[in-house]
Amino acid sequence: MSGELVISQVGGERAADVLAIVHESFANRPALDPPASALDETEESIRRALEGYGGLLVELDGEPVGSLIFEERGRLLGVRRVGVLERVRGLGVAAQLASRAFEVAAERHLGGVELEARMELPRTLAFWRRMGYVESGRNGNRITMLRLLPVTRVLPTPESTRSYGAWLATMLSAGDVVLLTGDLGAGKTTLTQGIGEGLGVRGLVTSPTFVIARVHPPTGDGPALVHVDAYRLGDSLELDDLDLDTDVDTAVTVVEWGEGKAEGLAESRLQLDLARADDDTRTLTLTPVGPRWRDLHF
């Protein structure tokens, strides 16, 4: 086999091919207790599933070598029965299936992709983590994993950037972490000012460059705002090292220049990237990460 991999969306007409992949690929997996129900699938059960929500089929030189089945999970695209034949392992078939499923979720205007993996299959779990999935729940030996789609917004003026921050604050609660990235002048502090206004905190929100972190107490019953500048910090950020006079579990923490340094602060977080064009327009890309944001619309 030396041809190009071709991946296609399929329906019930390819049930026999998908069934063959499911049976062969799952039969080669380690024995599980309780055993995987994939080997109980029939051509009819696969056909019903494909006719309901579709699936993906990967072919190499015209031969089916990988597949998955979609299912409805509210505003998310569910993925199950992900199978790749042993003889094509190492060709990136699973990664292509995962990437294409994410694209399908976007094409269907859904919020992301959700799937289940078994705890007894650490290599499978590691694969999905490499693909950007995080754990969002457990049911016995089954781990639910989630990857949410990014959202893009055009912010034409600094005022609209601040207003977006104020709106975003209505979605935030104590313990939430927001990571901001973008070049100098992209609007990170302006956006944070809007978050501070929306939260109703005290004090002027300015760049924390020279103090690394500032705490803005709430004026009412809401959370405080912890505003951190990670530009001059090392490879990772430990808030305990900043000697803050508030508990970050009771605050909203906004970290400028946080990419690559502050992801470990929370499994659920918002990653915001701001890009500034020559005409002073900002483009914001918001990527929600983790179960905290599963059912929210940005």
C-alpha positions in Angstrom: 0.0 0.0 0.0 1.5 3.3 -1.1 -1.5 5.4 -2.0 -3.0 8.5 -0.3 -5.3 8.2 2.6 -8.9 9.4 1.7 -11.3 10.2 4.5 -15.0 10.6 3.8 -18.3 11.2 5.6 -20.5 8.1 5.2 -24.0 6.9 6.0 -25.7 3.6 6.2 -24.5 2.5 2.7 -21.1 1.8 4.1 -22.3 -0.1 7.2 -20.6 -3.4 6.2 -17.2 -1.7 5.8 -17.5 0.1 9.1 -18.6 -3.1 10.9 -15.5 -5.0 9.5 -13.2 -2.3 10.9 -14.9 -2.2 14.2 -14.7 -5.9 14.7 -11.1 -6.3 13.6 -9.7 -3.3 15.4 -11.6 -3.9 18.7 -10.7 -7.6 18.6 -7.0 -6.7 18.6 -7.3 -4.6 21.8 -6.4 -5.9 25.3 -9.1 -7.8 27.1 -11.3 -5.6 29.2 -13.6 -6.2 32.1 -16.4 -5.8 31.4 -15.6 -6.5 27.7 -16.1 -3.9 25.1 -19.6 -4.1 23.5 -18.1 -3.3 20.1 -17.8 -6.9 19.1 -21.6 -7.3 19.6 -22.3 -4.8 16.8 -24.1 -6.1 13.7 -24.3 -4.7 10.3 -27.9 -3.6 11.1 -26.9 -1.8 14.3 -24.0 0.0 12.5 -26.4 1.0 9.7 -28.9 2.5 12.1 -26.2 4.5 13.8 -24.8 5.8 10.6 -28.2 6.7 9.2 -28.9 8.6 12.4 -25.8 10.9 12.6 -23.3 9.6 10.1 -19.6 8.7 10.5 -16.2 8.8 8.9 -14.4 6.2 6.8 -10.7 6.2 5.9 -9.6 4.3 2.8 -6.1 3.5 1.6 -5.8 2.5 -2.0 -9.6 2.0 -1.9 -9.4 -0.3 1.1 -11.3 0.7 4.2 -8.7 1.0 7.1 -10.3 3.2 9.7 -13.6 4.6 10.8 -15.7 6.2 13.5 -19.4 6.8 14.2 -21.0 10.1 15.2 -23.8 10.4 17.7 -25.8 13.3 19.0 -24.8 14.8 22.4 -26.8 18.0 22.7 -24.7 20.9 21.4 -21.7 18.6 21.0 -20.7 16.0 18.4 -20.4 12.6 20.0 -17.7 10.2 18.6 -17.6 6.4 19.3 -16.4 3.2 17.8 -13.1 4.7 16.7 -11.2 1.9 14.9 -8.0 1.6 12.9 -6.7 -1.6 11.4 -3.4 -2.9 12.9 -1.7 -3.0 9.5 -1.9 0.7 9.0 -0.9 1.8 12.5 1.8 4.5 12.3 0.3 6.2 9.2 -1.6 8.8 11.2 -5.1 7.4 10.5 -6.4 7.9 14.0 -5.1 11.5 14.0 -6.8 12.2 10.7 -10.0 10.8 12.0 -9.8 13.0 15.1 -9.0 16.1 13.1 -11.8 15.5 10.6 -14.3 14.9 13.4 -13.4 18.3 14.9 -13.9 19.9 11.5 -17.3 18.2 11.1 -18.4 19.6 14.5 -17.5 23.1 13.2 -19.3 22.5 9.9 -22.5 21.4 11.8 -22.2 24.6 14.0 -21.8 22.5 17.2 -19.7 23.4 20.3 -17.1 20.7 20.1 -16.5 16.9 20.3 -17.1 14.5 23.1 -16.2 10.8 23.5 -15.6 8.1 26.0 -12.4 6.1 26.6 -11.6 3.2 28.9 -9.3 3.7 31.9 -7.6 0.4 31.1 -6.3 1.8 27.8 -3.7 4.4 28.8 -2.3 4.7 25.3 -5.8 5.6 24.0 -6.2 8.2 26.7 -2.8 9.6 25.9 -3.6 9.9 22.2 -6.8 11.9 22.9 -4.9 14.2 25.3 -2.4 14.8 22.6 -5.2 15.7 20.3 -6.3 18.4 22.7 -9.0 16.6 24.7 -9.4 16.9 28.5 -11.3 14.8 31.0 -14.8 16.0 31.7 -16.2 13.2 33.8 -16.1 9.6 34.9 -18.6 6.7 35.0 -17.0 3.7 36.5 -14.1 2.7 34.2 -15.2 5.1 31.5 -13.6 8.5 31.1 -15.5 11.2 29.2 -13.2 13.5 27.2 -14.0 16.8 25.6 -12.6 19.3 23.1 -14.4 22.5 22.5 -14.3 24.6 19.4 -12.7 28.1 19.4 -14.9 31.2 18.9 -13.7 34.2 16.9 -14.9 37.8 17.4 -13.9 41.0 15.6 -13.5 43.9 18.0 -13.2 47.1 15.9 -12.3 49.5 18.6 -10.7 49.6 22.1 -14.2 50.4 23.4 -15.7 47.2 21.9 -12.8 45.3 23.3 -13.6 46.6 26.8 -17.3 46.0 26.3 -16.6 42.4 25.3 -14.6 41.9 28.5 -17.6 43.3 30.5 -19.9 40.8 28.7 -17.5 37.9 29.3 -17.5 38.8 33.0 -21.1 37.8 33.1 -20.0 34.2 32.3 -17.3 34.1 34.9 -17.4 32.8 38.5 -15.1 32.3 41.4 -12.2 30.0 40.6 -12.3 30.7 36.8 -9.0 31.2 35.0 -8.6 33.3 31.8 -5.3 33.2 29.9 -4.6 36.2 27.6 -2.1 36.2 24.7 -1.3 38.7 22.0 1.4 41.1 21.0 2.1 44.4 22.8 -0.8 46.8 22.2 -3.2 44.0 21.1 -5.7 44.9 23.9 -5.0 42.4 26.7 -5.2 45.0 29.5 -8.2 46.7 27.8 -10.0 43.4 27.8 -9.1 42.9 31.4 -10.4 46.3 32.3 -13.8 45.3 30.8 -13.7 42.1 32.9 -13.1 44.2 36.0 -16.0 46.5 35.2 -18.3 43.5 34.6 -17.3 41.9 37.8 -17.7 45.2 39.7 -14.3 45.2 41.4 -12.5 48.1 43.1 -9.4 49.9 41.8 -8.1 50.9 38.4 -7.2 47.9 36.3 -3.8 48.7 34.7 -1.0 46.6 33.3 0.6 44.7 36.3 4.0 44.5 34.6 6.0 46.0 37.5 4.2 44.2 40.3 3.5 40.9 38.4 0.1 40.6 40.1 -2.7 42.8 41.5 -5.8 41.9 43.4 -8.9 43.9 42.9 -11.5 43.2 45.7 -15.2 43.1 44.8 -17.5 46.0 45.7 -20.3 43.5 46.3 -20.8 39.8 46.8 -19.0 38.8 43.6 -15.5 37.4 43.2 -12.3 39.4 43.3 -10.2 39.9 40.2 -6.6 38.6 40.3 -4.7 40.3 37.4 -1.3 38.6 36.6 1.4 39.5 34.1 3.4 36.3 33.4 5.8 38.0 30.8 8.8 38.0 33.1 8.0 34.7 34.8 9.6 31.4 34.0 8.2 28.4 32.2 5.4 27.7 34.6 3.3 29.8 37.0 2.5 28.9 40.6 0.1 31.4 42.1 1.2 30.3 45.6 4.6 31.9 44.8 3.0 35.3 44.2 2.0 35.7 47.9 -1.5 37.1 47.0 -3.7 38.3 49.8 -6.7 36.4 48.4 -7.7 32.8 47.7 -7.7 32.3 44.0 -10.5 29.8 44.4 -12.7 32.7 45.4 -11.5 35.0 42.6 -11.4 35.3 38.8 -7.8 35.0 37.7 -6.7 36.7 34.5 -3.2 36.0 33.3 -1.6 38.1 30.5 1.1 36.3 28.5 -0.2 33.1 30.1 0.2 30.7 27.2 2.7 28.0 27.9 3.1 29.1 31.5 -0.3 29.1 33.3 -2.3 26.2 31.8 -1.6 24.1 34.9 -3.6 26.6 37.0 -6.9 25.0 36.1 -8.1 22.1 33.9 -11.0 24.3 32.9 -9.9 27.6 31.6 -10.5 30.2 28.8 -7.7 30.8 26.4 -8.0 34.2 24.6 -5.7 35.3 21.8 -5.9 38.9 20.6 -4.5 40.0 17.2 -4.3 43.7 16.2 -4.5 44.7 12.6 -3.0 47.9 11.1 -6.4 49.6 11.2 -6.5 49.0 15.0 -9.2 46.3 14.6 -8.7 43.4 17.1 -9.6 39.8 16.3 -10.2 37.7 19.4 -10.0 33.9 19.3 -11.5 32.4 22.4 -10.8 28.7 23.1 -12.8 27.2 26.0 -11.0 24.3 27.6 -12.6 21.8 30.0 -16.0 20.7 31.4 -16.7 24.1 33.0 -17.7 25.5 29.6 -19.4 22.5 28.1 -22.9 23.9 28.0 -22.1 27.6 27.6 -22.3 29.6 24.4 -19.8 32.4 23.8 
